[in-house]
Amino acid sequence: MNRHGIKNSLITSDVPSWLEKWASLVLRFCEYEKNNIVKHLKEINPTYTNLQCELESKNILSNRISNIAITLDKVKHCLAQMKTDKPPLRKLTYREIFLKFDDNKNSFRLHLYGILEKLERSELKEECIKTFWKAADVNIKDCQTDEECKEKFMKVLENWKELSLLIRKIKSNEVHTEAISDILYLYAHTHTYFTPTEAYFKVNGEEIAIRKCEVT
């Protein structure tokens, strides 16, 4: 950040560590892009000289840095308005993840069961239902720690992976089995989830009058 003049100008004492880390990671990618984009520019514009490609890459980097600086300034303003220094997202605990999937009337589990019920009767369908219940029967009511919740959630993910492979084998006129299989496979390999931080509140701006002549 020092190299690009951001550290001294925008990373002040009131900037939280998560925002500083974000800026650092984005700048790291911008530098990577600059160091690798020259070859790409030559490929898409064979008439460009090496000097033209170098100048273009510097212009792209400069534009990226300007956008980062503007974004940092806007985020600092937003944090001041919200009177918080917390990040906009927080990581869910495994207990929270489990409950999101399993503990309400609109849960993923109920939707999944409804889809499996629509499948035409077959031995594979019965296998899918059995595998579904292996996952559905896992509960966290007796878990004392989040680590215990994690262990049980990992078992659920293994069942989802197995169910994904089973559903893919089924040809159905009622259900898009390949799509359901893909969704289950993605869920089975996703271990980290986030949710909005409660510290942020909704902001309502002033109404803007638009005249008819401005939209016709």
PyMOL commands that set and color helices and strands:
alter all, ss='L'
color gray80, all
select helices_A, chain A and resi 6-10+17-44+50-82+94-102+108-118+123-136+146-168+177-188+212-214
alter helices_A, ss='H'
color red, helices_A
select strands_A, chain A and resi 89-91+194-196
alter strands_A, ss='S'
color yellow, strands_A
deselect
rebuild
show_as cartoon
